[in-house]
Each structure stands twice: as C-alpha cells, then as structure tokens.
Amino acid sequence: MGGERGAANRRDALYLRSGGHAVDSERVATRRALTGSSAPVRPDRNLALELVRVTEAAALAAARMVGRGDKEGADQAAVDAMRAVLDSVPMDGVVVIGEGEKDKAPMLYNGEPIGDGTPPLVDIAVDPLEGTRLTALGMPSAIAVIALAERGTMFSPGPIVYMEKIAGGPEIADLLDLDRPLAETLGLIAERKQVDIRDVMVVMLDRERHQQAMREVREAGARVRLIMDGDVSAALLAVSENSPVDLLWGIGGTPEGVISAAAIKCTGGELLGRLWPRDDDERDRARAAGYDLERVLVCDDLVAGEDVFFSATGVTDGDVLQGVRYQGDRGATTESLVMRSRSGTVRRVSARHDRSKLRTLSGVRYG
C-alpha cells in the first residue's frame, strides 16, 4: 500500500511539473479521490467508434418495424436495443436528453446513469429512433442517433419542448440570423454562394405554423423542401457538402436542436436556436426555472464541450444515410456517420452484420 501511495505521489508531481495543463494540487487530490488516478478525466479516446455499435443496434432492431404502422413498437425496439448495448460502453454517462422523465420512460430517461461506470464522465443525448412515424409508414430519413460530450456541457431543455432554429454550413454560418427577415437572409446566401436565389433550397417541417415562412421563401424566389419529421437528419443535410439543401429553418424540437448542435460542432457550420414556449403555462414554467426566452443560443451554448462525439445510423433510406438492408436469414448492412469534434474527423461507416452471431454475443435481438 505504501509503495502504491508513493508511486501515486510521484505521478502527481510529474503531472504538476509537466506544463501541459495548469493544475493545482487540490484538483489533483479531487481527481484521485473520484477516479483513483491523477490523470485528466476527459474523453481522450474516440468513443464515437464505440457509439456506432449503439446506433447500429438500434437501427437494426427498428428496421424490422419499417412499414408496419406501429410507431410505438418501432420506437420501443430501438430503445431496448440501444439501452442494452450502451451498458457495454466504457464511460460514466448521464442521460441529459432522452425518452422523457423517469415516470414516463422506463429506459433512457432523463437523468439515467449509462455505461459501465468507468471514466470519462459524460453527458449523453439520445434519440433511439428519430422518425417513428417515418419508420411506421416506410418513409425516408429515419435514423438512430446519439451524441456525447463532457459532463455538465449539454443544454437541458427543461419544460420547453420547441425552439426556433436556423442552421447552415461553414460557408454561410455568419449569415444566420433569427431576427432578420428570412427573405433577406436567403438573398445574402445566394450572393455568398454566387448562385441565383432560385437555386437556394430551405428545408423545414411541414407544419401549419410554417405556412407564412413558406410563402416568404417562395415569394423571394427560393425553394422549399418539406419534411414530415426528422430535425436532426435535416440539420445534417443542411450542413453537408454537395447537399441540395442550403438552410434549415423552422420551429422544431428542442432536444433535436441540442443533438443537431453536437453534430454541427463536429462537421462545422452553425445552428442558432431560441426557445419557443407553446403556451403561457410553458412560458411561466420556463421563466420560473430561470430560462431566458429571448436569448439566441448558438452551438457552443447548446453543447459547450470541446470533445463532442456523434453517431447516427440510417433506418430507412434518406439523403444523408442509407437505411438498413436485410440480406437473407442472417445478414444485414448498415450505414452510419461517426464524428468527433476534437479531431474534426467524420467517418462514413458501411458495415455488414451477421445478426445470428450478434445475438449470441450480446443477447440483443438485431432485427
């Protein structure tokens, strides 16, 4: 025991003299008490490469429900598979954005501890199946998605379900503005990209609340792509290179806004968001909880971490990802996007799976 304590003290002294980080002895002692080590507790390995197994499992499970008209069943299949695989990931995670409050969501609820309990300490945002209705109807662009960042760095939406959003790629990030007239912003985008405004495309949810904005876009000469669901997939499309879409605009889910911000921190670009209470009761609860409803939030407000991980796997075919393809009795293929902000690496992972072997290894039903 004495030898181990002496070795730990020597490691601390070396760490303090290393010059790599300004760390005082109190922080070293706290870190050792929490983790048994004086090394920095940070996600210094690429957890996204482990998270891809999580989204692949959710996608493979949900894809069996494509076109069967049961969106709750599809969502439950994705949740069950994602939760089971998450326990094997080496991390000490807490769900910040999940399936809801504990009394309404038995798995992946807000505040649930996730992972095997070892460092790093992280916040987790999940949407095991973005596009439950899309899956049930056999429509495009349903995905399974997860994002992760250092503990305490993800924005918690609280009582506010929706937010105004605008997102675009790096080329137009400085032109985004929630207060400027949309038609004016579209003109600036066309000028920046040196294209006719008739070539500019805006993606937005097909909702009654967006009718006025649709008219403004069309009167300006630009085009609208309407989607039934899928804020995160649409945000990825808006910031992707060689995409037919230039801009995401509209009022959509706040949790999806946080997950989209995590992805955009990895790819580059920007997302602006402003909380959008649905009624006076929601507004009053938000203000009572200390939320500033006038503030425009940027990606760094929604996900403040510097080491952000993101993984998404296609469930049904879409513009961003190919969906699950089943091959015979046992095989299947998936396509995923795997990203890390710290390195700036974006991987597109095409995988072939033997579902029978995966079931044997994990106990999870992969479709």
N, C-alpha and C positions, 0 to 999 in steps of 0.2 A: 504494500500500500504506500509506504514512504517513497519507494522508488518511482511509483507511478505519479505521486504528487510532485516530486522533484522534476520529472520529465515534463509535466504539465506547466510548471513554473518556467522552465527553460523555454518552452514553446511560446508562452505568453511574452517573455522578454524579447525573444526574436521577433515576434509579431509586432510588438510595440516599436521596435527599432527599425522595422523593415521600410518605413516610409511609404508603403503602398497605400495606407489609409491612416487618417488621423483618428486614433482610437485611444481612449484613456483606460486606466486600469479598472475603473468601476464598470465600464462597459464590457471589458474582458471577463470580469468576475460574473456579471449578469449573464453573459452569453454562456459561460461554462456551467452556471447553475441551471440554465434552461436546457442545454443540449449536451452537456458533458464535454464540450470542446470549445476552444477559444477561436476557432476558425470562423470567418464571416458566414452567417446564415443567409444565404442567398441562392436563388435558383441558378447555380453555375453550371448545370448540365442542361442539355436540351430536352426538357420534359415534353416538348411538343411531339417528339418522336415516340414517347410512351403514350401520350394522349391520343395519338392517331388510332391506337388499338381500341380506345374507348369509343371514339366516334364510329369506327368501323363496326364494332359490335352492335351499337345502337342502330346503325343504318341497316345492317343485315337482318336484324330482328324486325324492324319496322317495315322493311320492304316486302315481307310476306303479306302485309296487310294492304298493299297498294291496290286501289280499285275495288275494295270490298265494302266500302260505305260505312266503315266503323272507325271514326277518327279517335274515339276514346281508346279503343282496342289497339290501334296503331301506336298511340302515344304511350300506353302502358307497356307495350312490348319494348319500345325504345328505352323507357325509363328503367325497366327491370334489367335489361342488358347493360346499359351504361353504368348503373349503380354497382352491379356485380363486378365489372372489370375495374372500376375506379378503386376498389379496395386493394388492388394489387399494385397500384402506382406508389412509388416511394416518395411520399410527401405528407405534410401535416396541413391539410386543407380545410377551409370552412366555406360552405356554400353561401355566397352573398346574393346571387341571383339564381333561383332555382324554380321549382314547380309550384311554389307558393308557401304559405305559412304551415307550420308543423301540423296543426289540427286539420288542414285541408289536403296535405300532401304527405303520404306515409314514407315516400322516398325522395331524396334530393330536395328536401325542404330547405327554406332559408334558415341558415344557422347550423345546418347539419355538418358534423365533422366528417371529412372524407380523406381517404388514403390510408397508408399503413402506419401513420403516426410519426414517421421519421422526418427530419428536416429535408427540404426547406419549408418554412411557414408561408402559406399562400392563401389568397382569395380565389374563389372559383365561381365562374358564371357558366351556367349550362342551359341549353335548350335541346333536350334529347331528340326532339322532332320538331323542327321549325317547319310548319306547313302540315299540320294534322289534317286539315280539310283537303289540302292538295293531295296528300297521300291517299285519303279515303276515296277521292274522286279520280285517282290515277292521273293527276295533272302535274305539270313540270315544276322543278325547282324546290322540292322538299329536301331538306338537309338535316343531318345530325351535327351539333356544334358544341364546342366547349372552349372556354378561354380561362386563362390563369395568370395571376400577377402576384407580386409580393404582398404579404399580409398587410391589410389596412389601406390599400391603394385603390380599391374599386368603389365607385359611387353606388350607394344604396338608394334605390328609387323611393323607398318609404311608401306612402299612400298614393303616390302619383303614378297612374298606370300609363299615361301617354305623354309624349313630348313632341314638339315641333322639331323637325330635322331637316338639315340640308347637308349633303356630302358630295365630294368630288375628289378627283385625283390630284397629284402634286402640282400639275401644270396650272390648275385653277384654284388651288387651296386658298390663296389670298383674296380671291374674288367673292368668296362665300359670305353671305350676309342674310340674316333672318328678317331684318327690318327694311332693307332696300326692296322696292318693287321687283317682283320676280321677273317681269319682262325686261327690266333694265339689267338685271344680273345675266340673263340669257344673252343679251346683246354684248355684254362685256366678255362672256365666254366665247361667243362667236369671233369677236375681234381678237382675243388672245390666241385662239386656235387657228385663226386665219381661214375661217370657213364661212359659208353662207349660213345665216341663222336658221334656214330651213333644214340644215344638216344637224342641228343640235337636238338631242333627244333627252327628255326628262322622264325618269321612272318614278311612279307614285302608286300608292294603293288605290284601288277602285272603291272609293268611299264617297258618300253623299257630301261629306264635309270638304271634299276637294273639288267640287264642281266649279267654283269660282276660279280656283287656280288653274284648272284645266282650260277654262276659257281664256285666261290671261296668256297662257303658254301658246295656245293656238292663234290667238289674235296677234301675238308677237311674231308669228311665222314659224315657231319651233314645233317640235313633235312631242307627243306623249305616249309613253308605253305604260299601260295599266297592268297591275298585277293583283291577283286575288288576295294573296298573303305572301309573307316572306321578306321582312325588312332586312334581315342580315344578308340573305342572298342578293337582294337588290343593292345593298351598300357595297358588297364585294364587286358587283357588276359595274357600279358607278366609278370605282377607283381602279379598275383593272385596265391594263394596257390593251390596245386594239379592241376595245369594247364598243358596241354600238350605242351605249348609253353614256352621256356626259355628266349627268347630275341626278342625284336622289333628292327628292323634296317631298315633304308631307308630314302629317301627324300620324305617328305610329307608336308602337310600344316602347316604353322607357327601358325595360330590361334589354330589349333588342338593340336599343341605342348604345347601351354600355358594351354589349358583345361586339357590335359593329365597330365601336371605337377601339376595342382591343385589336381587332383585325387590321384596322386602318393604321394603328401605331406600328404594325409590322410591315405593311405594304407601302406606306407613305400616302399622303393626301390629308384630308381633314374632314371632320364631321362637327357641325355646330348643332347644339340642341338647347331647347328651352322647355321647361316643364309646362304641361298643358292640363290643368285640372278640368275634369269633366263637369263638375257642378260646384255649387257653393260649399257643400259639405266637404268635398275633397280639398277644395281650396283652403277652408278653415283648418282642416286637419294638417295640411302641409305647412301652413304658416305656424301653427302651434308647435309643430315638430322642428321649426327653425329653417325651413326651406325658403330660399329666395326665388320667388316665381318670376321675377323679371330678369334674372341673370342668364346670360348666354353662356352655355357650357361648351368647352372645346374638348378634344380627345384627352388632353392631359388632365382635365377636370374629371372626366368620366373614368379614366384609368390612369392614375398618377404614377404607376410603377414604371421603372426603366427596363425591366426584364419581363416582357409580356409574351405569353405563349398562346397559340390559337390553332385549333384543328377543326376542320369541317369535312364531312363525308357525304357524298350525294346519296339520296334515297331514290328520287326519281330524276330522270334526265332534265338538265337545265342548261342555261347559258354558261354557268360557272363550272359546274361539275356534272359528270356522267353519273347516272344512277346505278343502283345495284343490278347486276346481271347474274341470274342463276344459271348454272351450267350442269345439266344432268341431275342426278340424285344427290350429289355431294358437293359439287363445286360452286363457286360464286366469284365474281370480280367486283371490286370497289375502286372508286377514285376519290382521293382526298387532297385537300390543301393543308399544308402543315407549315407554320410560320413562327418566327421568333423575332421580337423587336430588337433585342440587343445585338444580334448578328446581322439583321436585315435579310436573313435567308428565307426564301419562300420556296417550298418544295411541293411538287405535284406528284402524289404517290399513287401509282396504279398497282393494285395488289390482287393476287389470285389466292383464294382461300379454299381449304378442304374443311367444310363445315363439320363433317363427322369427327375429324381429329380435333378441331377446336372445341367441340362439345366435350370430348373425352378429357382434354387438358383443363378446361375451365369450369365445366358444369353449366355453362351458359348456352342457351339454345340460339344458334346463329341462323335463324330463319328455317 
